[in-house]
């Protein structure tokens, strides 16, 4: 799976250690997520999408639309 998390991190000139701290994991584990050596858990994908202001679908390469989805309207 080709995740976009490395590109997003590098676009903002962030270190892996900085993003890993935001996710409350260590840098070596985060590095494995970026390289696709470990599957990215849904909970972390959601947190990364919020962190980068995008959608999980964008992170996963399912859409090229970088903007997040609008919030659902409550009934």
C-alpha positions, 0 to 999 in steps of 0.5 A: 500500500502506498501511503501518503504520510511520508510525503505529507510529513516531508512537505511540512519539513517534519521529522519522523520523531515529531509525528511519532510523538504526536501519535504516541508511538516511537519513531522506529514504529512510525518509520515502518508505517511510512515504509509499508512494513507494518499496517497503519491502524485505523485509529492512527490513520484517523489521527494523522488525517486530523493532524494533516487536515485531510481525509483517511482516503487521501492518506490511503491513496483512494482519492486525490482530493486533499481537502477533508470531507465536510462534517456530517449534518446532525439530524 
